[in-house]
């Protein structure tokens, strides 16, 4: 049976043009190498070398064999390298989901940017969706990981890692009394908004943030009047800019600087915060997913907020 070592033997003899020198190069004795070359010629069914008084010379069959042998070894090395790169997570495919509000978080964008720079050959697919959709796709194997805003008991079959917590801001039309420049440094009490009309992200799409806002308003002594429920978090800001009401959004979304929208901070007593989680299946993390999780941890640690499982 033809083996890889036979290819290396033939190439060494061809390049050295001498059996003894080829044997020294291979770390063999000359007689065993000579026997292996004869066995190889028997397998091929044709002489590969002419024995000369002072060396070895390739036959036509030998030249053809050695040329292909070099290519086979190159292909073999490339195959092994491809497997090693895949094991290190440098190639392959990775599908990551995120909620619409998570897309604007600086940690999330930094993670994706770092991953793209470090692993240019990785096929990275990004999917936006509601938390329930993302966790469903994660459990079904259609996603490898997802950035979500809530960690409910229904997600107990997943590993949920806390990544960050950010403030939530009040988003109001620029004609709202609280939008006046004199109110810029003032911290807003949630109770001050009891007469306002609210525009919120649809609960099925963003259950975690929606429920936090409703609960915070009820703690402040009122039930918010929700006039509109937008299909996307970004859509709420468009409706606010149109003067249709106020909204409450994660601070990172204020980076959009939507024309006609003014942002104000709440007092700490409002308790309005937006957590960010990374959801993963309970599978072993290997290859591209392991590199992704490593990138997440590196960015979170750099931000001074180490992740913890919840």
TIMARKOL-923178 format. One record per residue (C-alpha): residue in one letter; x, y, z negated. Coordinates in pm, 1 decimal. Each point is the difference from the previous one (the first is absolute). Layout:
<atoms>
resn,east,north,up
a,X,Y,Z
...
</atoms>
This chain:
<atoms>
resn,east,north,up
x,0.0,0.0,0.0
x,128.3,342.6,95.4
x,65.1,219.0,-305.6
x,91.1,364.5,-54.8
x,351.8,-99.3,-105.6
x,57.4,-150.7,346.5
x,-65.1,340.1,155.1
x,250.7,164.7,-234.1
x,259.3,-270.7,77.8
x,-34.3,46.6,376.2
x,21.4,379.0,-25.2
x,312.8,-19.4,-218.6
x,176.1,-236.4,243.8
x,-101.9,217.9,295.0
x,124.8,320.6,-163.1
x,324.9,-147.8,-134.0
x,72.2,-211.8,309.2
x,173.6,-245.6,-229.0
x,-136.9,-281.2,-217.3
x,244.7,43.3,-289.8
x,-47.4,377.2,-25.4
x,-380.7,-42.9,21.1
x,17.7,-257.6,-281.0
x,200.1,240.7,-218.4
x,-251.6,276.8,66.4
x,-287.9,-229.9,-99.3
x,177.7,-136.5,-305.7
x,12.3,-351.8,142.9
x,264.8,-253.2,89.2
x,74.0,-36.2,371.3
x,-100.9,-368.9,38.8
x,-353.4,41.2,-146.7
x,-60.0,307.8,219.2
x,117.7,-187.9,309.0
x,-241.8,-281.6,-87.1
x,-287.4,246.3,-44.6
x,67.7,158.4,339.9
x,2.3,-344.9,164.1
x,-328.8,-83.7,-175.4
x,-144.4,329.1,124.3
x,103.5,-77.2,357.4
x,-169.8,-337.3,-30.6
x,-319.7,169.2,-117.6
x,16.2,247.6,288.1
x,86.7,-268.5,251.3
x,282.7,198.2,158.5
x,358.2,103.3,-91.2
x,12.4,351.1,-146.3
x,380.8,35.1,-10.8
x,300.2,-113.3,199.3
x,287.9,-122.5,-215.0
x,317.9,170.3,116.5
x,359.6,-63.3,-113.6
x,-2.6,325.3,-199.2
x,-364.4,60.9,-80.0
x,-364.8,-26.3,100.8
x,-181.8,146.9,298.2
x,-378.1,27.4,44.7
x,-172.3,-182.2,284.7
x,-294.0,156.5,185.7
x,-229.5,-190.5,-236.0
x,204.8,126.9,-295.3
x,-30.7,362.9,107.0
x,-377.2,-34.9,35.2
x,-25.0,-173.7,-337.0
x,213.8,252.1,-190.1
x,-183.6,297.3,152.4
x,-334.2,-135.4,-116.1
x,146.3,-110.9,-334.6
x,107.3,357.6,-75.4
x,-351.9,124.3,75.8
x,-156.6,-271.6,-215.7
x,218.5,97.9,-295.8
x,-84.7,366.3,49.7
x,-371.5,-88.4,10.6
x,42.0,-214.7,-310.0
x,166.6,283.2,-190.5
x,-275.9,237.0,110.7
x,-263.4,-249.8,-115.0
x,158.1,-33.9,-342.6
x,36.7,378.9,-27.3
x,-367.9,47.8,94.1
x,-106.6,-240.8,-274.1
x,220.4,173.4,-256.0
x,-131.2,345.0,97.4
x,-358.4,-123.3,-29.1
x,76.3,-147.3,-344.0
x,146.6,336.8,-105.0
x,-313.8,174.3,125.1
x,180.5,190.4,275.7
x,-228.1,-133.4,275.6
x,-346.8,-148.4,27.8
x,-333.2,171.3,-58.8
x,-157.9,174.5,-297.6
x,-359.4,125.8,-32.5
x,-68.7,259.1,-270.3
x,-333.6,161.3,-79.4
x,-80.5,325.7,-177.6
x,-303.1,202.9,-100.0
x,-47.9,334.2,172.8
x,104.2,195.7,-309.7
x,308.6,-217.2,-57.3
x,123.0,87.8,348.9
x,87.4,351.3,-119.0
x,186.3,-104.3,-314.7
x,369.2,98.9,36.9
x,115.8,-333.8,-141.5
x,-192.1,-193.6,265.1
x,134.7,203.8,290.1
x,351.4,-18.6,-147.3
x,-23.7,-380.2,-28.5
x,-109.7,-42.4,361.4
x,267.0,241.0,123.0
x,273.5,-176.4,-197.7
x,-115.4,-339.2,125.3
x,3.5,115.6,362.4
x,350.4,145.6,-33.4
x,141.5,-303.7,-180.3
x,-172.6,-263.0,215.8
x,-45.0,134.4,354.1
x,-64.6,-350.7,138.3
x,-286.9,-71.6,-239.6
x,-346.1,9.5,161.6
x,-193.7,212.6,-249.3
x,-380.0,16.3,37.1
x,-195.5,251.6,-211.0
x,-374.3,-25.9,-64.5
x,-225.4,261.2,-164.7
x,-311.9,-117.0,-179.4
x,-215.2,0.1,-311.4
x,131.1,-177.7,-309.5
x,-245.7,-290.5,35.4
x,90.3,-42.8,366.7
x,371.5,7.1,-75.0
x,-15.6,-250.1,-283.4
x,-218.1,-228.1,213.3
x,250.4,13.7,285.8
x,280.4,-60.3,-248.2
x,-163.9,-313.5,-140.0
x,-77.1,-121.8,352.7
x,365.2,37.1,101.3
x,-63.7,277.5,251.8
x,206.4,241.1,-213.3
x,319.6,-60.6,-196.3
x,-42.9,290.2,-243.9
x,-229.5,296.9,-59.5
x,10.4,335.0,-179.5
x,-331.2,43.1,-181.8
x,-152.6,237.9,-254.8
x,-180.8,-240.1,-235.1
x,87.7,-323.4,-179.1
x,-326.2,-173.7,-86.9
x,-65.7,-342.0,-150.1
x,-115.0,-125.6,340.6
x,361.8,23.9,115.2
x,125.0,-245.1,-265.9
x,124.1,-237.6,269.7
x,247.4,267.4,110.6
x,306.2,151.5,-165.4
x,-72.5,369.4,-57.7
x,302.9,219.0,-74.6
x,-43.1,353.7,-129.7
x,210.8,229.9,216.8
x,-91.4,354.6,-101.6
x,-264.4,225.3,-152.9
x,-68.9,347.7,132.6
x,-227.6,284.9,-98.3
x,-326.6,62.3,178.4
x,-72.9,350.3,124.1
x,-312.8,201.4,63.1
x,-45.2,83.3,369.4
x,-235.5,294.3,62.8
x,-89.6,227.1,292.8
x,203.5,320.5,7.0
x,-321.6,197.7,-64.7
x,-66.0,-177.0,-331.0
x,34.1,225.4,-310.9
x,273.4,-226.0,-139.5
x,197.3,46.5,325.1
x,68.2,367.6,-79.9
x,373.8,71.0,-47.6
x,-68.0,111.6,-356.8
x,-97.9,-360.0,-79.1
x,316.0,-153.4,148.2
x,179.3,-71.5,-328.2
x,-311.3,-96.5,-189.8
x,-57.4,-366.0,-88.2
x,-358.3,-94.3,82.3
x,-231.0,-167.0,-249.2
x,-202.6,-268.1,171.3
x,-312.8,125.3,-177.3
x,35.5,328.3,192.4
x,-110.0,-190.2,312.2
x,-329.7,-129.1,-136.4
x,-197.7,217.1,243.9
x,217.1,-75.0,302.3
x,-85.0,-230.3,287.7
x,255.7,-275.8,57.9
x,134.6,-175.4,307.3
x,152.0,-337.2,-80.2
x,159.2,-290.1,178.9
x,-253.8,-280.0,46.2
x,-1.5,-234.9,-299.1
x,26.3,-323.4,205.5
x,309.9,144.7,166.9
x,162.3,142.5,-313.6
x,-168.4,-156.0,-300.8
x,286.8,63.5,-239.5
x,27.8,376.8,50.8
x,-375.4,47.9,41.5
x,-74.7,-169.1,-331.8
x,275.4,196.6,-177.2
x,-147.4,330.2,119.3
x,-356.5,-90.7,-99.6
x,115.3,-125.6,-341.7
x,207.2,314.3,-63.8
x,-296.7,224.9,85.6
x,-226.4,-196.6,-231.7
x,254.7,33.7,-281.4
x,-7.7,376.0,67.1
x,-376.9,-3.1,-56.0
x,-152.7,-6.1,348.8
x,-73.2,-226.2,294.5
x,144.5,145.3,320.1
x,-234.0,87.7,284.5
x,150.9,-188.3,295.5
x,-131.1,160.3,318.4
x,227.6,-181.2,245.3
x,199.4,-322.8,2.4
x,271.7,7.9,264.4
x,121.3,-316.9,177.1
x,365.8,100.4,-35.1
x,181.9,186.6,-275.6
x,134.3,249.7,253.8
x,-358.4,65.4,112.9
x,-89.7,132.5,-344.9
x,246.9,284.4,48.6
x,-153.8,89.4,336.7
x,-341.8,23.4,-165.0
x,143.6,208.4,-284.5
x,157.5,235.9,255.0
x,-343.3,33.8,162.2
x,-134.2,127.1,-332.5
x,-227.0,-297.7,-67.4
x,124.7,-65.2,-351.3
x,292.6,-81.2,-227.7
x,200.6,-319.2,-21.4
x,254.2,-165.4,-228.0
x,303.1,-157.3,165.1
x,340.0,-152.3,-91.0
x,267.3,270.2,-20.9
x,200.7,-148.9,287.5
x,-284.7,78.5,240.5
x,47.3,371.5,-64.9
x,308.4,-28.8,220.8
x,-240.0,23.9,294.8
x,-53.7,373.0,-72.0
x,-334.5,-0.7,180.2
x,-104.0,348.3,119.1
x,-290.0,134.7,-207.9
x,67.4,-227.7,-297.8
x,143.9,116.1,-333.5
x,132.5,-237.1,-267.5
x,-23.2,45.8,-376.1
x,132.3,-208.8,-289.7
x,-215.4,-143.2,-278.3
x,70.2,13.5,-371.4
x,156.6,-316.2,-140.2
x,-317.5,-72.8,-192.8
x,-177.4,-77.6,326.8
x,186.7,-330.2,16.1
x,-6.2,9.4,378.7
x,292.5,-201.9,133.6
x,47.0,-217.6,307.8
x,206.5,-315.9,-52.8
x,176.7,-170.8,287.4
x,49.6,-376.7,8.0
x,178.3,-247.9,222.5
x,-201.6,-319.3,50.0
x,169.0,-327.2,96.9
x,-101.5,-364.0,23.5
x,141.4,-233.2,-261.6
x,218.8,-166.5,263.8
x,377.1,-14.8,-15.7
x,141.7,319.8,144.3
x,247.3,-84.7,274.9
x,143.2,159.2,312.8
x,-154.7,328.2,110.8
x,-246.5,15.0,-290.2
x,280.4,-36.3,-255.1
x,190.9,285.7,167.8
x,-316.6,211.8,-2.3
x,-58.6,-59.8,-372.4
x,366.4,83.8,-61.4
x,-46.0,328.4,189.0
x,-310.1,80.7,-207.0
x,186.0,-63.6,-326.3
x,296.2,208.1,113.9
x,-221.8,298.1,85.2
x,-209.8,-28.0,-314.6
x,310.9,-25.6,-218.0
x,145.3,301.5,181.8
x,-315.0,191.7,-85.5
x,46.4,-87.3,-366.3
x,-309.8,-215.5,-25.6
x,83.9,-372.9,-15.8
x,-284.2,-226.1,123.2
x,-172.1,-239.5,-232.3
x,-234.2,-291.3,65.5
x,-360.2,42.7,-108.6
</atoms>
